[in-house]
Amino acid sequence: MRRTGPLLLALTLALTACGNETADGDDPIRVGQIVSLTGNYSPLGTENQKSVALAVEKINAAGGIGGRRIELSVRDDKSLPDQAVLAFNELKDDSDAIIGSPFSNSALATIPLVDREEIPYVSLTPADEQVKPVHPYVFVVPALSSTYAEATLQYFQSAKLTKIAVAYDTKSSYAVAGFKGMQAEAAQYGVTLGPIEEFQTTATDFSAVFTHVRSSDAQALMLWGTGAPAVAITKGYAASGLTIPLMLTGSQASKLFLEPAGPAAEGALIASSVGVVGDHLPAGALKTAVDELTSAFTTKYGYPPPQFAQDGYSGVKLLAAAIEKAGGTDRAKVRDALEGLTLTTPNGTYTYTAADHSGLTTDYISINTIKDGKFVPTEFSTSRFK
């Protein structure tokens, strides 16, 4: 009998194309998902969960993997690392693999448990510490924070912006990793960072940040943060009188940022997955992968898939390809299959190796501007698409 344990918030989705019977009498492939459905990171988590469920539905409708349907069990980490640990402990014994939280702090809290249990763990958050150093069973889906940092530096170099102010959330592992990535690579791209402004996730007043930037010789402001602070900074920035470019990251590549930020976001720059601007991609395997997600997601939910949906859908595709390659759900074989996997998804073409469990390069990050409430790739990025 399967142990279910106490449920924090559990959605068990036995998704199948033909009722509740397992295909060909085989056991289902059991995938656990830890996701932030409530709390500060719920704007990310809800989109992750929608796209993960959508990918599972499509795989099951096509006959599953090797004739086995995927059974998805979901736990809410409530945007809290300790709840992610509880969720992992509920899922680990009855899961063949786990899809991890979009909240970097939650993901980092579970990694020691992943190491101990040796279960394939596909992470939907980009913090570098998950794969630097490599953890044998941990594979990251979004481009790493440091990869985003390098992509923005490439843009600044191209735009001849050499002095960049930075504001970052000291309580977010994602934001800290992004800032450290910029620090490590800035000189290589002829960029000097400063002033450097720190804030916390709960902050609401950023007037001091704007004052410091205004009195400096900074030519742009780079923001590393997620959730409410990004909206508050964007609104305050528009009202502050500052006219230098404001650069944000993939955490803001969503209508869940655009809608509350409103007109204040017009003209801001956003670094995102290429899938967010899939309409602008040339024909090819990448555009085909993006269109598959965009069509299915928009039909079901009524709006284009944001960054977090790109991540969730890509995560399921990567895991499914590894299970198929491994010929089953043996954990070590699935791990080995991931380490030798090359696959094009809506997020780009992944090439995982034993030494690289992130798999994406800056080629698959687009620098966009917000125009009429939509993400539009800059000339810098459209020229690279070609």
C-alpha angles and dihedrals in degrees: 000000000000115000112230102178126194112324122227092184113330128183109182107196111192092187115187139153094226112040123275099316117110114243114264088352092288124139115261123255102252115216123179122205125201109197141162104245094156134028131041095324097048092107087065097038099050091055091046091053095048093053095042090053090046093052091048091050092052093048092048092046088056092053102276125255113318088344093306121117122223117245112202123203116189130201127186115227090192088225089288125119094217090054090051089056091051090048092050092051090052093050105037101081095047101038132086090199138356131224108213136225124279088225108092095210091054092049093050091050091057099045096085087055091049089052091051097044095040094219123151106259120191109195124209095197126081104219109140096221090074092070104017098104098022117252107205098231101032120097123176122218106190118064108270121263089247090053090053088048091053092047092054091047089052088054093048090050091050091049090047092240106149104166114061128180115212131204117185140174108245091198095058119081088203093055094043091050090050092051092047089049090055091047092052096048105030097094091051089061096042093253128139118201122220156174093023113203125193127203139162131240092254094054118121105169117069100163092116090055091054092047092053093047092047092053092049132076092244115145096199140007120232116203123203110187145100136225126356098001091061091055092046093049093047092051093044091046092056090051096043097075093241112144102182116107119279113213121199131176140236091285086076096045093107142085084243086073098033096053099053093037091051120168090350088075094059110121095011117135121238127192108209147153112287088242091072089067097034093140088070097051121107119246114281144092094307094052090046090054092047093047091052091058096038094052095047095041096046092047092052102038105024099238137069118274113265126216093279092053090052088055097048095047092046091049093057092046091052093047093046092050091051093049090049091048091047091051092232145357102295100142098222092047092050089050090051091048091053091051090057097039128123113179138158114225133161087278094056138268113322123206109185119186136173088265097040120053094167099064102187130099133199088269087083098051118091124203106217138179126219110243124173089345095307136103112251121179116242121240086255090064100036089056089054093049088063 
